Amino acid sequence: MRMFFNREWSLAEKRLLTLSVFLLGCVLGFLFAPIKKGIYCGNHNGNTWIPEKVKKEAQ
């Protein structure tokens, strides 16, 4: 463990480690976040009008 922290890091290794830790935090955040009101993919723009003719044909 001491060798890990005393090591000299190249710029590419620093970037890779930083990106890995950030993405791991994002994944863990999604997994442990409480889901409120479920998950919904869509929009609620209020466009729910259906003509009377279509309603009668559907029945």
Biopython code that builds the backbone (N, CA, C, O; Angstrom):
import numpy as np
from Bio.PDB.StructureBuilder import StructureBuilder

atoms = [
    (1, "MET", "N", (0.826, -1.181, 0.000)),
    (1, "MET", "CA", (0.000, 0.000, 0.000)),
    (1, "MET", "C", (0.879, 1.258, 0.000)),
    (1, "MET", "O", (0.559, 2.245, -0.663)),
    (2, "ARG", "N", (1.971, 1.215, 0.735)),
    (2, "ARG", "CA", (2.864, 2.367, 0.810)),
    (2, "ARG", "C", (3.477, 2.667, -0.558)),
    (2, "ARG", "O", (3.658, 3.829, -0.923)),
    (3, "MET", "N", (3.795, 1.608, -1.313)),
    (3, "MET", "CA", (4.364, 1.794, -2.650)),
    (3, "MET", "C", (3.354, 2.471, -3.586)),
    (3, "MET", "O", (3.732, 3.250, -4.461)),
    (4, "PHE", "N", (2.075, 2.166, -3.391)),
    (4, "PHE", "CA", (1.031, 2.759, -4.230)),
    (4, "PHE", "C", (0.980, 4.274, -4.045)),
    (4, "PHE", "O", (0.891, 5.010, -5.028)),
    (5, "PHE", "N", (1.034, 4.747, -2.810)),
    (5, "PHE", "CA", (0.927, 6.181, -2.551)),
    (5, "PHE", "C", (2.234, 6.932, -2.784)),
    (5, "PHE", "O", (2.202, 8.129, -3.067)),
    (6, "ASN", "N", (3.372, 6.272, -2.675)),
    (6, "ASN", "CA", (4.653, 6.932, -2.884)),
    (6, "ASN", "C", (5.112, 6.905, -4.344)),
    (6, "ASN", "O", (6.192, 7.406, -4.659)),
    (7, "ARG", "N", (4.327, 6.340, -5.214)),
    (7, "ARG", "CA", (4.681, 6.188, -6.613)),
    (7, "ARG", "C", (4.547, 7.513, -7.358)),
    (7, "ARG", "O", (3.684, 8.325, -7.021)),
    (8, "GLU", "N", (5.385, 7.743, -8.364)),
    (8, "GLU", "CA", (5.240, 8.914, -9.220)),
    (8, "GLU", "C", (4.281, 8.568, -10.351)),
    (8, "GLU", "O", (4.433, 7.542, -11.015)),
    (9, "TRP", "N", (3.313, 9.417, -10.560)),
    (9, "TRP", "CA", (2.271, 9.163, -11.550)),
    (9, "TRP", "C", (2.520, 9.995, -12.798)),
    (9, "TRP", "O", (2.904, 11.162, -12.712)),
    (10, "SER", "N", (2.301, 9.391, -13.954)),
    (10, "SER", "CA", (2.366, 10.161, -15.196)),
    (10, "SER", "C", (1.029, 10.884, -15.367)),
    (10, "SER", "O", (0.058, 10.573, -14.676)),
    (11, "LEU", "N", (0.982, 11.834, -16.274)),
    (11, "LEU", "CA", (-0.242, 12.600, -16.503)),
    (11, "LEU", "C", (-1.374, 11.698, -16.978)),
    (11, "LEU", "O", (-2.513, 11.862, -16.541)),
    (12, "ALA", "N", (-1.085, 10.759, -17.856)),
    (12, "ALA", "CA", (-2.116, 9.841, -18.360)),
    (12, "ALA", "C", (-2.671, 8.970, -17.233)),
    (12, "ALA", "O", (-3.875, 8.721, -17.177)),
    (13, "GLU", "N", (-1.800, 8.507, -16.340)),
    (13, "GLU", "CA", (-2.260, 7.687, -15.219)),
    (13, "GLU", "C", (-3.124, 8.498, -14.258)),
    (13, "GLU", "O", (-4.119, 7.990, -13.741)),
    (14, "LYS", "N", (-2.758, 9.735, -14.019)),
    (14, "LYS", "CA", (-3.566, 10.601, -13.146)),
    (14, "LYS", "C", (-4.946, 10.826, -13.739)),
    (14, "LYS", "O", (-5.951, 10.756, -13.032)),
    (15, "ARG", "N", (-4.994, 11.096, -15.037)),
    (15, "ARG", "CA", (-6.288, 11.317, -15.694)),
    (15, "ARG", "C", (-7.146, 10.054, -15.670)),
    (15, "ARG", "O", (-8.346, 10.121, -15.404)),
    (16, "LEU", "N", (-6.538, 8.915, -15.944)),
    (16, "LEU", "CA", (-7.276, 7.658, -15.948)),
    (16, "LEU", "C", (-7.814, 7.341, -14.556)),
    (16, "LEU", "O", (-8.965, 6.924, -14.423)),
    (17, "LEU", "N", (-7.018, 7.528, -13.542)),
    (17, "LEU", "CA", (-7.456, 7.267, -12.174)),
    (17, "LEU", "C", (-8.579, 8.218, -11.771)),
    (17, "LEU", "O", (-9.561, 7.797, -11.160)),
    (18, "THR", "N", (-8.438, 9.500, -12.110)),
    (18, "THR", "CA", (-9.472, 10.487, -11.786)),
    (18, "THR", "C", (-10.780, 10.154, -12.490)),
    (18, "THR", "O", (-11.842, 10.198, -11.869)),
    (19, "LEU", "N", (-10.721, 9.825, -13.768)),
    (19, "LEU", "CA", (-11.919, 9.472, -14.521)),
    (19, "LEU", "C", (-12.563, 8.200, -13.980)),
    (19, "LEU", "O", (-13.788, 8.115, -13.886)),
    (20, "SER", "N", (-11.754, 7.222, -13.629)),
    (20, "SER", "CA", (-12.278, 5.963, -13.088)),
    (20, "SER", "C", (-13.008, 6.188, -11.766)),
    (20, "SER", "O", (-14.092, 5.646, -11.550)),
    (21, "VAL", "N", (-12.416, 6.983, -10.892)),
    (21, "VAL", "CA", (-13.038, 7.257, -9.595)),
    (21, "VAL", "C", (-14.330, 8.045, -9.788)),
    (21, "VAL", "O", (-15.317, 7.780, -9.102)),
    (22, "PHE", "N", (-14.342, 9.003, -10.701)),
    (22, "PHE", "CA", (-15.545, 9.792, -10.969)),
    (22, "PHE", "C", (-16.669, 8.907, -11.502)),
    (22, "PHE", "O", (-17.802, 8.995, -11.028)),
    (23, "LEU", "N", (-16.370, 8.059, -12.480)),
    (23, "LEU", "CA", (-17.395, 7.192, -13.061)),
    (23, "LEU", "C", (-17.888, 6.155, -12.046)),
    (23, "LEU", "O", (-19.072, 5.818, -12.035)),
    (24, "LEU", "N", (-17.003, 5.654, -11.207)),
    (24, "LEU", "CA", (-17.418, 4.738, -10.154)),
    (24, "LEU", "C", (-18.379, 5.443, -9.189)),
    (24, "LEU", "O", (-19.364, 4.851, -8.748)),
    (25, "GLY", "N", (-18.096, 6.689, -8.869)),
    (25, "GLY", "CA", (-18.994, 7.465, -8.010)),
    (25, "GLY", "C", (-20.353, 7.685, -8.660)),
    (25, "GLY", "O", (-21.375, 7.645, -7.974)),
    (26, "CYS", "N", (-20.386, 7.916, -9.965)),
    (26, "CYS", "CA", (-21.665, 8.078, -10.670)),
    (26, "CYS", "C", (-22.476, 6.792, -10.628)),
    (26, "CYS", "O", (-23.675, 6.822, -10.349)),
    (27, "VAL", "N", (-21.839, 5.678, -10.899)),
    (27, "VAL", "CA", (-22.540, 4.383, -10.890)),
    (27, "VAL", "C", (-23.066, 4.071, -9.492)),
    (27, "VAL", "O", (-24.218, 3.666, -9.343)),
    (28, "LEU", "N", (-22.243, 4.254, -8.479)),
    (28, "LEU", "CA", (-22.688, 3.994, -7.114)),
    (28, "LEU", "C", (-23.796, 4.954, -6.697)),
    (28, "LEU", "O", (-24.711, 4.568, -5.969)),
    (29, "GLY", "N", (-23.722, 6.185, -7.148)),
    (29, "GLY", "CA", (-24.780, 7.149, -6.850)),
    (29, "GLY", "C", (-26.108, 6.734, -7.451)),
    (29, "GLY", "O", (-27.144, 6.856, -6.797)),
    (30, "PHE", "N", (-26.100, 6.242, -8.693)),
    (30, "PHE", "CA", (-27.332, 5.765, -9.304)),
    (30, "PHE", "C", (-27.866, 4.527, -8.585)),
    (30, "PHE", "O", (-29.078, 4.380, -8.428)),
    (31, "LEU", "N", (-26.984, 3.648, -8.153)),
    (31, "LEU", "CA", (-27.428, 2.420, -7.501)),
    (31, "LEU", "C", (-28.009, 2.668, -6.110)),
    (31, "LEU", "O", (-28.979, 2.017, -5.723)),
    (32, "PHE", "N", (-27.438, 3.587, -5.369)),
    (32, "PHE", "CA", (-27.872, 3.808, -3.993)),
    (32, "PHE", "C", (-28.843, 4.966, -3.817)),
    (32, "PHE", "O", (-29.312, 5.205, -2.704)),
    (33, "ALA", "N", (-29.156, 5.690, -4.882)),
    (33, "ALA", "CA", (-30.093, 6.810, -4.774)),
    (33, "ALA", "C", (-31.511, 6.275, -4.576)),
    (33, "ALA", "O", (-31.899, 5.302, -5.223)),
    (34, "PRO", "N", (-32.275, 6.892, -3.701)),
    (34, "PRO", "CA", (-33.664, 6.441, -3.521)),
    (34, "PRO", "C", (-34.511, 6.841, -4.737)),
    (34, "PRO", "O", (-34.413, 7.959, -5.241)),
    (35, "ILE", "N", (-35.331, 5.909, -5.185)),
    (35, "ILE", "CA", (-36.209, 6.194, -6.320)),
    (35, "ILE", "C", (-37.504, 6.773, -5.775)),
    (35, "ILE", "O", (-38.208, 6.123, -5.003)),
    (36, "LYS", "N", (-37.811, 7.990, -6.179)),
    (36, "LYS", "CA", (-39.029, 8.657, -5.746)),
    (36, "LYS", "C", (-39.952, 8.782, -6.947)),
    (36, "LYS", "O", (-39.554, 9.313, -7.984)),
    (37, "LYS", "N", (-41.153, 8.309, -6.819)),
    (37, "LYS", "CA", (-42.173, 8.363, -7.860)),
    (37, "LYS", "C", (-41.799, 7.519, -9.071)),
    (37, "LYS", "O", (-42.339, 7.746, -10.154)),
    (38, "GLY", "N", (-40.916, 6.575, -8.933)),
    (38, "GLY", "CA", (-40.567, 5.676, -10.027)),
    (38, "GLY", "C", (-39.788, 6.361, -11.129)),
    (38, "GLY", "O", (-39.366, 7.510, -10.993)),
    (39, "ILE", "N", (-39.606, 5.652, -12.203)),
    (39, "ILE", "CA", (-38.876, 6.171, -13.352)),
    (39, "ILE", "C", (-39.851, 6.335, -14.495)),
    (39, "ILE", "O", (-40.607, 5.413, -14.803)),
    (40, "TYR", "N", (-39.846, 7.485, -15.122)),
    (40, "TYR", "CA", (-40.764, 7.751, -16.226)),
    (40, "TYR", "C", (-39.991, 8.380, -17.372)),
    (40, "TYR", "O", (-39.333, 9.404, -17.192)),
    (41, "CYS", "N", (-40.064, 7.781, -18.537)),
    (41, "CYS", "CA", (-39.421, 8.332, -19.724)),
    (41, "CYS", "C", (-40.513, 8.791, -20.674)),
    (41, "CYS", "O", (-41.176, 7.968, -21.305)),
    (42, "GLY", "N", (-40.698, 10.058, -20.776)),
    (42, "GLY", "CA", (-41.736, 10.622, -21.631)),
    (42, "GLY", "C", (-41.967, 12.062, -21.228)),
    (42, "GLY", "O", (-41.189, 12.638, -20.467)),
    (43, "ASN", "N", (-43.032, 12.636, -21.738)),
    (43, "ASN", "CA", (-43.337, 14.015, -21.348)),
    (43, "ASN", "C", (-44.809, 14.123, -20.998)),
    (43, "ASN", "O", (-45.631, 13.318, -21.436)),
    (44, "HIS", "N", (-45.119, 15.113, -20.214)),
    (44, "HIS", "CA", (-46.495, 15.403, -19.825)),
    (44, "HIS", "C", (-46.842, 16.784, -20.382)),
    (44, "HIS", "O", (-46.946, 17.757, -19.635)),
    (45, "ASN", "N", (-47.017, 16.855, -21.683)),
    (45, "ASN", "CA", (-47.317, 18.150, -22.271)),
    (45, "ASN", "C", (-48.811, 18.419, -22.324)),
    (45, "ASN", "O", (-49.217, 19.463, -22.832)),
    (46, "GLY", "N", (-49.640, 17.521, -21.821)),
    (46, "GLY", "CA", (-51.077, 17.739, -21.777)),
    (46, "GLY", "C", (-51.793, 17.358, -23.056)),
    (46, "GLY", "O", (-52.990, 17.616, -23.186)),
    (47, "ASN", "N", (-51.110, 16.766, -23.982)),
    (47, "ASN", "CA", (-51.710, 16.408, -25.258)),
    (47, "ASN", "C", (-52.400, 15.053, -25.122)),
    (47, "ASN", "O", (-51.840, 14.022, -25.493)),
    (48, "THR", "N", (-53.625, 15.065, -24.585)),
    (48, "THR", "CA", (-54.354, 13.824, -24.380)),
    (48, "THR", "C", (-55.694, 13.829, -25.107)),
    (48, "THR", "O", (-56.523, 12.956, -24.849)),
    (49, "TRP", "N", (-55.932, 14.770, -25.994)),
    (49, "TRP", "CA", (-57.206, 14.880, -26.689)),
    (49, "TRP", "C", (-57.336, 13.786, -27.743)),
    (49, "TRP", "O", (-56.455, 13.617, -28.586)),
    (50, "ILE", "N", (-58.432, 13.052, -27.689)),
    (50, "ILE", "CA", (-58.733, 12.031, -28.683)),
    (50, "ILE", "C", (-60.105, 12.364, -29.262)),
    (50, "ILE", "O", (-61.062, 12.524, -28.504)),
    (51, "PRO", "N", (-60.222, 12.471, -30.572)),
    (51, "PRO", "CA", (-61.528, 12.796, -31.164)),
    (51, "PRO", "C", (-62.585, 11.764, -30.786)),
    (51, "PRO", "O", (-62.272, 10.592, -30.574)),
    (52, "GLU", "N", (-63.831, 12.207, -30.704)),
    (52, "GLU", "CA", (-64.947, 11.340, -30.338)),
    (52, "GLU", "C", (-65.092, 10.181, -31.319)),
    (52, "GLU", "O", (-65.438, 9.073, -30.909)),
    (53, "LYS", "N", (-64.838, 10.412, -32.595)),
    (53, "LYS", "CA", (-64.977, 9.372, -33.602)),
    (53, "LYS", "C", (-63.994, 8.215, -33.344)),
    (53, "LYS", "O", (-64.354, 7.047, -33.489)),
    (54, "VAL", "N", (-62.783, 8.543, -32.971)),
    (54, "VAL", "CA", (-61.783, 7.516, -32.693)),
    (54, "VAL", "C", (-62.159, 6.746, -31.434)),
    (54, "VAL", "O", (-61.953, 5.534, -31.373)),
    (55, "LYS", "N", (-62.706, 7.424, -30.428)),
    (55, "LYS", "CA", (-63.118, 6.771, -29.191)),
    (55, "LYS", "C", (-64.214, 5.748, -29.463)),
    (55, "LYS", "O", (-64.184, 4.644, -28.919)),
    (56, "LYS", "N", (-65.183, 6.110, -30.306)),
    (56, "LYS", "CA", (-66.302, 5.214, -30.595)),
    (56, "LYS", "C", (-65.831, 4.009, -31.395)),
    (56, "LYS", "O", (-66.314, 2.901, -31.163)),
    (57, "GLU", "N", (-64.905, 4.191, -32.330)),
    (57, "GLU", "CA", (-64.384, 3.085, -33.137)),
    (57, "GLU", "C", (-63.560, 2.122, -32.298)),
    (57, "GLU", "O", (-63.522, 0.926, -32.590)),
    (58, "ALA", "N", (-62.911, 2.614, -31.279)),
    (58, "ALA", "CA", (-62.065, 1.783, -30.440)),
    (58, "ALA", "C", (-62.900, 0.872, -29.554)),
    (58, "ALA", "O", (-62.435, -0.192, -29.145)),
    (59, "GLN", "N", (-64.121, 1.275, -29.257)),
    (59, "GLN", "CA", (-64.987, 0.472, -28.373)),
    (59, "GLN", "C", (-65.628, -0.581, -29.165)),
    (59, "GLN", "O", (-66.400, -1.375, -28.627)),
]
sb = StructureBuilder()
sb.init_structure("model")
sb.init_model(0)
sb.init_chain("A")
sb.init_seg("    ")
for serial, (resi, resn, name, xyz) in enumerate(atoms, 1):
    if name == "N":
        sb.init_residue(resn, " ", resi, " ")
    sb.init_atom(name, np.array(xyz, "f"), 0.0, 1.0, " ", f" {name:<3s}", serial, name[0])
structure = sb.get_structure()
